[in-house]
């Protein structure tokens, strides 16, 4: 089971370059409990990037760069399938 509704979809975030940014996402309820990953501008983010932490649905960027700006989507995945959240925009000024 994977419900359609995200308990908390990510919201738009505006930060100054060099500041940390946090995008929060609480995935839909599911059985088994879905895991969360993130896409930026349609491409899945890699957790290999050391500036980037994904923990419990939160996407944390340690020190934002202009290049981090874009449209982010929270993706909930379990054995049944996956659901994308509404998009959120990260603006870096």
C-alpha positions in Angstrom: 0.0 0.0 0.0 1.2 3.5 -0.8 -1.2 6.4 -0.3 -1.3 9.4 -2.6 -1.1 12.2 -0.1 2.2 13.4 1.3 1.7 14.1 5.0 4.0 17.1 4.5 5.1 18.1 1.0 8.2 20.3 0.7 7.7 24.0 0.6 9.7 26.7 -1.3 12.9 27.8 0.4 14.9 31.0 -0.1 18.4 31.2 1.2 21.6 33.3 0.8 24.5 31.5 -0.9 26.7 29.8 1.7 23.8 29.4 4.1 22.4 25.9 4.9 19.0 25.0 3.4 16.5 22.4 4.6 13.7 21.0 2.5 11.3 18.9 4.6 9.1 16.1 3.4 6.9 13.7 5.3 6.0 10.8 2.8 2.6 9.3 2.5 1.7 6.4 4.8 2.5 3.1 3.3 3.0 -0.6 4.0 5.9 -1.2 4.0 6.9 2.3 5.2 8.2 4.2 2.1 11.7 5.4 1.8 12.4 9.0 0.7 14.7 10.2 -2.0 14.9 13.5 -3.8 15.0 14.8 -7.4 16.3 18.1 -8.5 15.1 19.4 -11.9 13.9 15.8 -12.6 17.3 14.1 -11.8 17.7 11.9 -8.8 20.1 13.3 -6.2 23.0 11.2 -5.2 23.8 10.8 -1.5 27.5 10.7 -2.6 27.5 14.5 -2.4 29.1 15.3 0.9 27.3 18.7 1.2 24.0 16.9 1.0 22.3 14.9 3.8 19.0 13.0 3.5 17.6 12.1 6.9 14.1 11.0 7.7 12.6 12.8 4.7 14.6 16.0 5.2 17.0 17.1 2.5 19.8 19.2 4.1 22.3 21.2 2.1 25.3 22.2 4.2 26.4 25.3 2.3 24.2 26.3 -0.6 25.7 27.4 -4.0 24.0 29.2 -6.8 24.0 25.9 -8.7 21.8 24.3 -6.0 18.9 26.5 -7.0 16.2 24.6 -8.8 13.0 22.6 -8.5 13.1 19.8 -5.9 10.7 16.9 -5.6 10.4 14.5 -2.7 10.0 10.8 -3.9 8.4 8.2 -1.7 9.2 4.6 -2.7 8.2 1.2 -1.5 7.5 -2.2 -3.1 4.2 -1.0 -4.5 5.6 1.9 -6.4 6.6 5.5 -6.0 5.0 8.8 -5.6 6.3 12.3 -6.3 5.4 15.2 -4.1 4.4 18.6 -5.4 7.5 20.5 -6.6 9.3 23.0 -4.3 11.6 25.7 -5.4 15.0 26.4 -3.8 16.1 30.0 -4.5 19.7 30.9 -3.8 20.6 34.6 -3.8 
